[in-house]
Amino acid sequence: MSTRPIYLDCHATTPVDERVLAAMLPYFTERFGNPSSISHVYGWEAEAAVKQTREILATAINATPEEIVFTSGATEANNLAIKGVAEAYFQKGQHIITVATEHSAVLDPCKYLKTLGFEITILPVQKDGLIDLTELEKAFRPETVLVSVMAANNEIGVLQPLAEIGEMCRDRNIIFHTDAAQAIGKIPLDVQAMKIDLMSLTAHKVYGPKGIGALYVRRRNPRVQLAPQQHGGGHERGMRSGTLYTPQIVGFGKATEIALAEQITENQRLTQLRQRLRSQLSQLEGIHFNGHPTQRLAGNLNISVEGVDGAALLLGLQPIMAVSSGSACSSATTAPSHVLTALGHSEKLAYASVRFGIGRFNTPEEIDIVAKHAIATIQSLRKQTTLV
Ligand SMILES: *Cc1c(COP(=O)(O)O)cnc(C)c1O
């Protein structure tokens, strides 16, 4: 039997589903053509595969296939959306609104734009992690060109009210971008009903391969202009040059298709697993369950633990479970999670936090092992601190 820890870090990444891998494999070897090659069958079959994924993604979010621009992932999609709008609408205005709990792939492009003279408003969140729509209302200015609010948070799983935000932006003729890296395949997304103009997607959080993502770019009512951030052969209607990575694109399509087909039953199953974990951890005193109780991703449970040292906690959990505090993308730094401090937690409490990302391949038995070990670890750490 494998002695590797139980994987519960599905917000960082997920394994490629076997069905996804099987769909991808022929595109590395026999069907290796360049989808831009228009003069032979190698190109045509690659192009047909790319087209199919465009259609799957478009259907998934109620867009059209022409509105899908492939990128290397959500980081690139966010950069293209934010910098692309800032540059294209420079004459109209230079003010952008985003949120304190966004992923660094949104916050950092905004910080970069600030160094170029753009004005950035970073909205706070409420204790439950949701933005306050009256704060958004107050933040709008005549020169606001873009609002960027994520669909689902990668640390605390909170789902922001996209339709309400979309409505407010559309009323004011402001472009609305959402980072949906954690949302695609997991919650219903509809760019028409939610009045979304730009949406960042990625494959590797839904059992697809790493290194592939997309940006939805609205073409009608209104048509969104984007300044390309990578120039070259004019691929993706000039918005993102570079030979399309056909095997990854095929995997992205298959992964999305599976996630959509299984969404309802899988969310029920994940909710049960989360409740199972939560109710066992609730036996302990001094546990904060972070994020809104119902406006959340089914597979996310994020706790802050009073009376323990964060580093010792993670070290104690490590042999049994693969979890993280904060997000994988910022865990190279030693700062506490900016998401948890935005909820109002002290630095010490934010450090003593654990993100459980439950996914497709986790079982109730694994959850019980994890709960048992987490409880024992926390109790033992608390005992040690009271002895000192
Ligand atoms: C993972 C993640 C990203 C980065 O996506 P990549 O495809 O790895 O670049 C961006 N935003 C959120 C919310 C994420 O969870």
Ligand as a Chemical Component Dictionary entry (heavy atoms), coordinates in Angstrom:
data_LIG
# 
_chem_comp.id                   LIG 
_chem_comp.type                 NON-POLYMER 
_chem_comp.pdbx_formal_charge   0 
_chem_comp.three_letter_code    LIG 
# 
loop_
_chem_comp_atom.comp_id 
_chem_comp_atom.atom_id 
_chem_comp_atom.alt_atom_id 
_chem_comp_atom.type_symbol 
_chem_comp_atom.charge 
_chem_comp_atom.model_Cartn_x 
_chem_comp_atom.model_Cartn_y 
_chem_comp_atom.model_Cartn_z 
_chem_comp_atom.pdbx_ordinal 
LIG C1 C1 C 0 -5.247 28.356 -9.697  1  
LIG C2 C2 C 0 -5.805 29.712 -9.809  2  
LIG C3 C3 C 0 -5.276 30.642 -10.700 3  
LIG C4 C4 C 0 -4.057 30.343 -11.538 4  
LIG O1 O1 O 0 -4.390 29.466 -12.557 5  
LIG P1 P1 P 0 -3.237 28.802 -13.457 6  
LIG O2 O2 O 0 -4.013 28.121 -14.527 7  
LIG O3 O3 O 0 -2.510 27.858 -12.552 8  
LIG O4 O4 O 0 -2.385 29.889 -13.963 9  
LIG C5 C5 C 0 -5.876 31.862 -10.785 10 
LIG N1 N1 N 0 -6.944 32.174 -10.039 11 
LIG C6 C6 C 0 -7.484 31.315 -9.168  12 
LIG C7 C7 C 0 -8.676 31.713 -8.379  13 
LIG C8 C8 C 0 -6.929 30.056 -9.016  14 
LIG O5 O5 O 0 -7.455 29.219 -8.140  15 
# 
loop_
_chem_comp_bond.comp_id 
_chem_comp_bond.atom_id_1 
_chem_comp_bond.atom_id_2 
_chem_comp_bond.value_order 
_chem_comp_bond.pdbx_ordinal 
LIG C1 C2 SING 1  
LIG C2 C3 SING 2  
LIG C2 C8 DOUB 3  
LIG C3 C4 SING 4  
LIG C3 C5 DOUB 5  
LIG C4 O1 SING 6  
LIG O1 P1 SING 7  
LIG P1 O2 DOUB 8  
LIG P1 O3 SING 9  
LIG P1 O4 SING 10 
LIG C5 N1 SING 11 
LIG N1 C6 DOUB 12 
LIG C6 C7 SING 13 
LIG C6 C8 SING 14 
LIG C8 O5 SING 15 
# 
